Amino acid sequence: MDVRIADGKVQARADAFRTFLAHARERLGLDLGFRLWDGSRVPSDLSDDAFAIAFADENLVAALIRRPTMDTLANLWVAGRIDLVNGSIFDLVAHRPRVKTAEFRRTVDKMLALRTNLKFLFLPRGGPWPLEAVAEEKPSDGSPAENKKNIAYHYDVSNAFYALWLDREMVYTCAYCTDWDNDIDRMQQDKLELICRKLRLQPGDRLLDIGCGWGALSCYAAQHYGVTALGVTLSEQQVAYGQEKVRRLGLEDRVRIELRDYSTIEGKFDKVAAIGIQEHIGIDNYPTYYRTVKRVMTKDGLFLHHAITRPAKRTDRVFRRKRPEFALLTKYIFPGGELDNIGTTVKSLEQNGFEVHDVEALREHYQRTCRHWHDRLLARYDESAAEVGAPKTRLWLAYLAACAISFERNTVCLYQTLSSRRHRGASGLPPTRADLYR
């Protein structure tokens, strides 16, 4: 083909797409701009410092036309073929359309859209596609081997990667705000303290820390409350980090960090903490989880269950249907992951012989936690890209931003639930919660 003809077609496609973007921008009431692969902009006078969506190549338009799915968009984002200039995902949400989708569909120039699509329809989709090798998401079968594979996928990315944006104690669960403006180190310190108070830890207590992460709670409880702790996780990198931390702090006689599936734990414990573990278990495997906790608890023990939830639906069948964005999260971030609702959590505790003493909602605390994590990772983007690659960094940024937005919008929640084994007589708990918040 004559080079001039080829160049002319390339320019014609860019012109067509630019024309359609200008039309769509006007119909949607958007106040953000666009940058195209040929250097042109929408609007044409878009300033260099204006917030904009950038399209790196014309082939991504073909990919979106042929397969307009969340998976396509995710691949284009992590590959950097679609990017944000002079802002973040939070800015994108702030610039959301002022016109509803139904109204846009009614008023958009359909012939213009069709003519634009036809110019790109037969182009190759280009590349790269960093997420295509990821297996389709499915619920966990609950076996130790499946659990370990799923946990390794998320948590064995790199200890150095997580250290870039977690707090100094490497706590990777919802923090606790005694003041909304606290930094992440203070928030996580206060969260560890709150857990220990809720469990009414005493010197000599035997604490089981299920899903212990990098060992923060086990070490904190041993240092500040004189307990002996067993922390279990299925992440080999977390175990290595946690065991080194135990040695560094001189806690070998009081803290053990082991690579172990929660269902295989033996022994008896006065207090059990499960902080952010249920999300990985899978709904069909909840009975094993609750039975295991009850089996290892002493008669007068306490159990603190801390988990992300979704609002209940009119039926369990409807509840278990995954929205496309949640399916995307479980496929690319948390394989095997599922969320409970707080009503079913309380029901399951009672069905498995527990007495529920306290339920506390911490949704807004998690919104702030995720925002801290996102901003800290974004601030160290170059270091993260050097450690785990740009696609993984961009994927985690999108995930953390999406979580913060979901908690802010109340489409997901976070609850801490304190319970004990049900028995006759007094529970042994104080008459008020004053001791928790002193």
Helices and strands as residue ranges (DSSP letters): H 3-28, E 33-35, E 41-42, E 52-55, H 59-66, H 70-78, E 82-85, H 89-94, H 101-107, H 110-120, H 144-155, H 159-165, H 184-198, E 206-210, H 216-225, E 228-233, H 236-249, E 255-259, G 262-264, E 269-275, G 278-280, G 283-285, H 286-296, E 297-309, H 316-319, H 324-332, H 342-351, E 354-361, H 363-379, H 381-388, H 390-409, E 413-421, G 434-436
